[in-house]
Amino acid sequence: MINTLEIDDDLMDRIESHRDEGQSPEEFVAELVAMYETEGTFLQEGYSE
């Protein structure tokens, strides 16, 4: 089953600015989800609790 996710242009621009060369937006989002599932949170440079 294929699902479609609609995102606004601003978010797509952000995705485009962060993904690696040759990486599709779908691959980038899948990587983010995998990181979140593994770590439980997204890491942010300079962030600490």
Secondary structure as UniProt FT lines:
FT   HELIX           9..18
FT   TURN            21..22
FT   HELIX           25..39
FT   TURN            45..46
//
